[in-house]
Amino acid sequence: MPGMNPRPDGPRGASLKDLKGSGSVLRLLRILLKTYKVSFVVVLLCIAVSAVTSLASSLFTRSLIDDYITPMISAAAPDYAPLGVALMKLAAIILAGIAAGYLSSILMVRVGQGTMKLIRGGLFRHMEDLPLGFFDSHSHGDLMSVYTNDVDTLRQVIGNTLPNLFSSVVTIVATLVSMLVLSIPLTLVSIVMAFLMYRVTTGLGMLSKKYFTERQKNLGIVNGFIEEMVSGQKVVKVYCHEEEAVSDFEAINENLRKSVFSANRIGNIIMPINTNLGNFTYVFIAILGAVIALGGGAQWYLRGLDGALLTLGTLVSFLTLQKNFSRPVSQISNEINSIVMATAGTDRIFALLDSPVETDEGKVQLVHVDQSGKEVPSRTGSWAWKSPDGRLTPLRGEVSLRDVDFSYVEGKQVLFDISLTAYPGQKIAFVGGTGAGKTTITNLVNRFYEIQDGTITYDGFNVSEIEKDSLRRSLGTVLQETKLFSGTVLENIRYGRLDATDEECIAAARLVSADTFIRRLPSGYNTVLAADGGNLSQGERQLLAIARAAVADPPVLILDEATSSIDTRTERFIQKGMDSLMKGRTSFVIAHRLSTVVSADYIMVLDHGRIIERGKHAELLALKGKYYELYTGNQITV
């Protein structure tokens, strides 16, 4: 259940700071080297051994033909013993290569999965530190695509592409040296063709990168749309919007198809082009080498570095090496798609990791105190603010806003010159039409967003001086949008305070009249809720959210439409519990149902981001202004 477990940790020696740097691919390699240095070095050694043993079997071909088979053809009584010994040595070399390849595969699975765990953990830890404004401007489905599709492309690269690339490089270097030993002119022909294959690979790879980047972006859009439709399926059906939803999905799905087609159309032709170039080189060298070998190969400039003649065995061995030389070049070409796609995915991963986190310069902490006002480690029901110098200031619950201006988006101001003070124990209500700014004020008290002008103080401390965790622990908030997590009813209530006992959770449920319906559930408090409480009614879900705030037992309460989804009869039952919960606490209440704010000490009437009226219920009715209109439903004309 989210929030019930410790934050995920990456492998030992790695942390979020390891994900910082310049260049997404270099940053990924730095993670691998820092976290799995020993394993990665062993993998590279195993890959090198595997490549060299493969090369040894190719070189053995010349010795097999020239030193063993050819002499035995003309011998009256061939001696097979030397050949048997040579074959046994070759078998031992090949078995060593197989063992090295197997070990490298096992280790790369460990390295790949461990790195994925580290990156996902780093992404999740970083996401938890991002401000709410980030999630307002990013599709949830697109963020999920980073965790799934983009991270999965890295798994393929780490598990397959990187080992294949290193193996290809080792093979190319070792094979090139061996080819030079056998024949310098034939090697030069191979190098020219390999350079041509390289130019084709890099050119087409750069051309396809932008399409792979677009592919990852469009994939995120598709995931976001699907997530939105799944969560809003009831609204789709209520308004008979199925056909329009299908039409919209087909449009964005077509964009994804086009970007995938464009990327793969270019990427998929790289391998065939290079394969055919390799085949052409093989045929050309076979013809050229045969002519040289049949001609004796006596000229010094036609020999290899060892000075030996270009014999039939040398030619066969060289052709085998040439295949080994062109194969890794083609293999690199084949990995271009994975590399480019992984680069696009890596860029998106590190773009998320580089998103600015929520800053917190606050130094004042919320601590527990005993009756004498001394700080204690355990919960006592009494709190104090602890300044950086160690001074304790009793928490009273006085919240004040002075000349506060705020904009979610620059240039579109939503709050204007808001000033109010909630004294300890007072109940302050906010009323007004939709979009008047009621919820925005409580968001600013929680410091979910930063104000542009003015000040907000809490017991005399500017809220920017208070640690955000301490500030939010002192505020029990019931949000307008109820959010429940997968888990039992008891776990969802305990989300308000993780150290609460079962008895305290049940007492909180009784306080807000949730106990009755909970006990009617199949397993009572141990009933497992579906995703977001889908097996409960909206009112029942909201009761659990109120119980969650009750078990937190905070000094200040913020109730944002806390009873909007509860019927009038149930509301009367829980009102006494709510009044008991708010007793002695500073409370901010947002309500469209004005019957719930009649008893408020002060009612703030907002309209288009401004407080236009303030006072007690009777005083506002006597004014016969905006509040009177909202309460009676009668519009006053002048």
N, C-alpha and C positions, 0 to 999 in steps of 0.2 A: 504494500500500500504506500503510495507516495508520501514522503515525509516521515514514515514510521521507521525507516531504516537509515543507517549512517550513509553519508555521501559515498559514492563509489570511488575506490582508489585504483589508480593504475598500477602497473608493475613496479616493483621496488626500483628506486633510482630515477623515476620519471615523475614529472608534475606538469602543471599547466604551463609553467615558464619554459619548459622544453619545447613547447609548440610555437614559441615566438622566434622570429627571425626574418630573413628576407629570402624570397623565392620559395614557392610552395614545395617543389620537388626536393630542394636542398634541405628544407625544414623536415620533410618526411624522412630523408636519409639520416638526418641528425638524431631523430627520434630512435630510429633503428639502431644506430651505432651506440647511442648513450644507454639505451635500455637493454639491448641484447647484444652487447659488444662481443662476448665470448662465443655465443651461439652463431652470430653472423659471421665471425671470422672462421669458425669451424665449417660453416656452410660453404663459404668461398673456397676454402681448402679442398673440401670434398668435391665441389664442382670442378676445380682445377684438376684434381686427381682423375675424376671421371673423364674429363676432356682429353687429358694426356694419355690415358689408357686406350681410349678410342683411337687416338692418333697412332699409338704404338702398333695396334692391330693393322692399321693401314700401311705403316712402314714395313711391317713383317712380310707384306706381299712380295716386295722386291727380293728379300732374302729367300723366301719360300720358292720362288721361281728360279732365280739365278744360282742360289747356293745348294738347293736340295733337289728340286724336281728336274731341272735341266741336266745336272750330272748323272742322276739316276736313270735318265732315259737312255744314255749311251753306255751305262755300266752293265756288265754281264751278270753280276750278282749284286743287285742294289742292297745297300745297308740302310734299313729304315730306322735304326736306333737313334742316330742324331736328329732325324726329323721328329721322332716321337718326343725326345727331350725338349726340342724347340717348341713343339706344340704344347707340351705341359707348362713350359714357362709362359707361353702366350695365354694359356687358360688361366694361370694364376693371376696374370696382369688383368685379364678381363674380369675375373671374379672380384679383384680388388676394386675395379671401376664400378661394378654392380653394387658392391657394399657401400662405396662412397656415395653413389647416387641415391641409394635407399636412405642412408643416414641424412643426407642433405634434404631429402623430401620430408622426412619426419621433423627435422629441426625447423624447416620453413613453415610447416603447419603451425608449430608452436610460436614461431616469431610472428607469422601473419595474424593469427588469432589474438595473440597477446597485444600486438600493436593496435588491432581493431578495438580491443577492450580499452586500451589506453586512450585512443582517440574519442571513442564514444563517451568514456568517462570524462575526458576533458571538455567535450562539447556540452555534456549535461551540467557539469559544474559551472561552466562559463554561462550557460543559458540561465541558470538559477541566479546569476549575478547581474543579468541584464535588466535595464529599467522596463517598466510596463509600456512605455512609449514605443519600444522596439517591437513588441508583439502587436501593438496597434497598427503598425505599418508593414507587417510581414504576414503572409498567408501561413496558417498553421500547417497546411498540407505541404507547402514548399519547405518549411523547416523539417518536417518529417522525412521529406525526400533526401535531405542532407544526411540524416541518420541512417537511412536505408540504402538508397541507390548510390549516393556519392561515396559513402563509406565502403560499400560492397565493391565498387570499382577499385578501391585501394587494396582490398583483400586479394583480388585477382592479380593486381600488379605485384604485390609483395610475395604472394604465393607462387606465381608463375612467371610474370614478366621479368622481374629483377633477376631471378636465378637464370632464366633463359638468356637474358642479355649478357650476364657475366660469363656464362658458359660459352656464348657465341664469341665474345671478345677473346677469351682464353684460346678457344679453338682456332680463331682466325690468326692470332699471333703465332701459336705453336705450329699451325699448318703452314703458314707463310714461311717460317724458318725452314721447315722440313722440305718444302717445295724448292726453296732456294738451294738447298743442299743437293737436290736431285737434278734440277735444271733451271738455270737462270733465265733463259729466253722464254720458256713456257710459263714461268712464274710471272714475268712481266706482262704477258698476255692476260693472265688471270687477274693481275692487279688493275689493269686498264678496265676490264669488264666489271670488276668489283667496284671501282670508282664510279662507273656509269650507273650501276645498281644503287649505289649510295646517293647519287644526285637525284635519281628518280624517287627514292624513298623519302629523302628530306623535303624535296619540293612538294610532293603530293601530301606529305604529312603536315606541312605548314598550311597548305591549302585547306585541309580537312579539319584543322583545329577549331576554326571559328564555328564550323557546323556542329562539332561535338559539344562546344560550349553552349550553343543554342539548343542542342538536344537536351542537355542536362537542365537548362532553364525551363524548357517546355514540359519536360517530365515533371518538374516541380509544380508547374501550373496545373497540369492534369491531376496530380495527386491532391492539390489544394481544392480543386473543383469537386472531386469525388468526395473528399472529407466534408466539404460544405453541404453537398447534396445528401450524404448519409445522415448527418446530424439534423438536417432540415427536411427530412423526407415527409414528415407529417404536414408541414406547411405546403410542400409541393403538391401533395394529394388533396389537401383542403381546397386549394385554388386551382385544381385540375391543370397543373403546370407541367405535367409529365412530358408532353410533346415538345414544349419549349426547352425543358431541361435537356432532353435528348438532342435537340437541335444545337443548343449551346455546346454540349459535350462533343458532338460530332465536329464542330468548328475547331475547338482547341485540340481535339484528338487528331484532326487533319494537319494542324500546324506541327504537332509532334511527329506525325508520319513523314511530313516533308523534310523536317530537320534530320530525322533518322536516316531517311533515304539519301539525302544529300551527303551526310557524313559517311555512310557505308558505301555509297556509290564510288566515292573517291578512295576510301580506305581499302575496299575489297579488290580494287584492280592492282594494288601495289604488289601483292603476292604473285599473281599470275605473270605480271610483267617481269619481275625479277626471276621467277622460275624459268621462264622461257629464255631470258638472257643467260642464265646459268646453263641451260641445256645447249644453247648455241655455242657457248664457250667450250663446253665439254666436247662437242662434236668437232669444233675447230681445232682444239688441242690434240684430240685423238688422231685426226688426219695429219696435222703438222708433225706430231711426235712420231707417228708411224713412218712418215717420209724420212725423218732424221734418223730413226733407229735402223731402218732398212739401209740407209746410206752409210751406216757405220758410226755416225755421231763422233767422228774423230776430231773435228775442229774444236779448239779450246773454248771458243766463245759459245759453243752449243752445249757445254757440259755444266754440271752443277758446282757448288762450292767444294765438294769432295773430290772433284777432278775426274770422277769415273765416267765411262762412256754411257751414252743413253741407250741402255739395253732394253729388250722387251720387258723384262721384269721391272726395270726402272720406270718405263712408260706406264705399265699397268698400275704400279704403285702411285705414280704421279696423278694418273686419272682418278684414282680413289681419293687422293688428297685434294684434288681439284673439286670433287664433289663435296668433301668435307669443308672446303674453303667457301664454296658458293652457298652451301646449305645454311650456315649461320647468318650469312648476309640476307638470305631469303627469310630466315627466321626472325631477324631483326625487323625486316619489312613487315612480317606478319604480326609482330608485336606493336607496330606503330598505332593501330587502332586502339589497343589497350592503353598504350602510353598517352595518346592524345586524350582519350576519354578520361583516364585517370587524372591527367593534368587539369582538365576542366572540373572534375569532381574535387580534386585537391584544392583548387582555387576557391571553390564554393565553401569547402570546409574551413579553410583558413580565413576566408572573408567573414564567416560567422564567428570564428574564434577571435578575430581582430575587432569585432564590434565593441564599441566603448561600453564598459560595465557601469553599473550604477555606482556613483561615487558616494563616499560617506566620510566627511571630515569631522563628524561628531565625536566628542570625547566624554560627554556626560553619560553615565551608565545608570540603569535601573537596578536596584539591589533590594533584597529582603532585609527588614529590620525587625527587632523585637520590640516589646512594649517600652523599653528604655530608650529606643531610638538607635541602638547599636546594630551594625551590620551583622547578619547571620547567613549561613549558607543555605538553610532550608526554608521552605515556604511557610510564612507566618500569617499572610493576609494583610500585612502592612508593608509599604514600600517607601523608598527614598531615592532621591537623585544623588549620585555620587560624582562629584566634580573631579577633574584630573588631579587636584591637590589633596584629594581625600575627604574634602568637606561633604557632609551629608545634609541634604535639604529634603524635609518630609514631602512626599507626594500629596498634593491637595486636590489636583484635578482642575486647576484653573487654566482655561484655554482662551487665548485672545488673538483676534485677527485685526490688524490695523492697516487700512488703506491698501488692501491686497488687490493686485491686478494679475490676471492670468490668461495665457493663450496656449491651447494645445498645439496650434500651428501658427508660426510667426505671421503677423498681419491680420489674424482673425481672433480678436479678443473675446473671451467668453465671460469673464468676471471683471467688474468695474468697481473699484474703490470700496471693497467689502470691509466693513468694520463691525466687530461684535465681540463680546466677552461672555464666556460661560464660567460662572463662579462655581466653586466646589459644591457638588450635590445638586446643581440645577439641571433641569430638563429643558433643552433648547430644541425647538421644532423648526424645520424648514418646510415651507409649503410653496406651491407655485406650479405653473404649467410645465409640461414636458420641455426639457431643454433650457429651463430657467437658470440652472447652475447649482442645484441642490447637492447632487452627488459629487460634483466637482469640488465643492468646499470640503467635504469629508475626505476626498482623495488627497487634498493638499495638506490636511491635518496629518494624514498618514505618511506624507512625503512620498507618495507614489509619483508625483510630479513636482517640479520646482517652480516657485512663483517668479514672475518677472519684476514685480515691484511690491513694496510693503513689507510687513513682518508678521510672523505667526509665532506666538510665545506659548510656552507650556510651563506653568508654575514659575514664570519669570525668565525661563531659559528660552532663547531662540531655538526653534525646533531644529535648525541647522547645526546647533551645538550638541544635540542629543544623538547618540548612536541610533541608527535606524532600527536595529534589532530591539533595542531597549524601548524606543518610541512605540514600535508596533506591538510589543508585548504588553504595553500599558493600555492599549486600545483594543477592546473587544469589538469586532466588526461583523455584522450580519449583512452580507451583500445582497443587492437586489437580485442578482443572478445566482441562484443556489448551485453550488458545486459539491457533489458527493463523489467519493472515490471507490474503486473496487475494493471490497472488504466487508467485514461485518458491520452491523449497525453500531455495535459497541466501539469498534475501531474508528468509525467516522465521528462519533461523539468525542472520543478521546483525542482526535486531531486537534481540538482546541487547547489541550494540555497533555503532553505525552506521558507525564508522570502521574496522571489522575488514576485512581483506583476504579475498579468496576463499580463499587458502591457510590463513588462520587459521580460517575457518569450516569448511573441510574437515577440518582437524586436530581441531577440537572435535567434529565428527561421528565421527571415528575414535576419539577418546578414550572416547566413550560407546557405541561399537559401533553407530552409526547409519549408517556409511558403506556397509556391505554392502547393506542394503535400498535405500538411496538410489540406488546405482549400478544397481540392477535396475529402477528406474523408467524410463518411456519416454525421458525426456530427462535422466536423472540429476539433477544438482543444479539444472538449469535447468527441471525439470518444474514446470509451473504447477499449484498446488494449487486444488482447488475450494473453495467457501466453507467455512471452518473445517476444511479438510483432509478433506472428506468422502470423497475418493478414497483415503484411507489408513485402515489399521486403527487402533484405539484405541491399541494398543501403539506403533505407528510414530509416531503423533502425539505420544505422550509422550516418545519418544526424541528427537524434534526439539525439544521443549520443554526437555529436559535439555541438548541440544547448545547451545541458545540461552543457557542459564545458563553453560555452559562457556566459550563465546566471550566472555562478559562478563568472565570472569576476576576475580570480585569477591573482596574480602578476607574476607567472611562469606557463608556459604551457608545458605539455608533450603530444605529439601526436604520439601514437603508431599505425602506419598504419591507420591513421584516414580516409584516402580516398581510402583504398584498395578495398572497395566494391562499389565504386561510378564510374560510367562510365566517360570516358574522357570528354565528353561534359559537364556533370554536374560538373565535377571537375573544369573546366575552370570558370564556373559560381561562384563557391564558393571560388575559390582561392583568389579573391580580398577580400572576407569577412574574409577568414582565415588570409590573410596578415594584414587586419585591426585589427583582434583579437590579432595577435601576435605583433603588433606595440607597441614599448615601453616596451615589456615584454621579459624576457629571455625565450627562447623556445627551447625545445628538440624535434626533429622530427625524427621519424623512418619511413623509406619508402623503399619499393622495387621498386616503380615507381620513377625513379631517376629524372624525369622532375619536381617533386614537391620539390626537394632539391637544384635545380640549384642556387637559390638566397640565399642560406644559407651563413652565415658569415664564418663558418668553417664546413667542412665535415670530419667526422671520419670514416675511412674504417676499419672494423673489420674482422678478420679471426681467427676462433678457439680461441676466447677469448682474442685476442691481437689487439691493434691498430697498423696496419701496414702502414697506410698512413693517412695524415691529411693535410688540406689546403682548398683553395677555389676551385670552380668548374674548372676554367680554369687552375689553377696550377696542379690539379690532372690529368686533361686530358693531359697536357704537359708531365707529368711523364710517361705516357703510361704504367701504372702498373695495379694493380687490379681494381681500379676505372674505368680506361679506358676500361677494359674488360667488366665490369658490364654495363657501359653506352652505349658502342657501340655494345656489343655482339660479339666483335672480340677477340679471344684469342691470346695473344702475346707469340710468341715462341722465345727462346733464342738459 
